Amino acid sequence: LSIPHRKMTIRPFVLKPLLQIDPEIVHPVTKERLKVYLDNCDTKDLVLYKELIEADV
């Protein structure tokens, strides 16, 4: 495992939780905002655990 993982920028299940913690977070190597990467990902099937819980309440 490498940190940052070399494919994190194409994995919305990694990017979205990081952006929930810090909406302004940048990639430590490229210095690009992670939101830019998330905006380029297909997130239509992305479901986060917290969203599932809130939907059931």
MOFENWO-V157211 format. One record per helix or strand of 3 or more residues. SS is the DSSP state (@ for helix, = for strand). FROM is the first residue (numbers start at 1). TO is the last residue. Records with the same first field share a line. If there is no record, write none. Layout:
BEGIN
SS->FROM-TO, FROM-TO
END
This chain:
BEGIN
@->8-10, 12-21, 34-39, 49-56
END
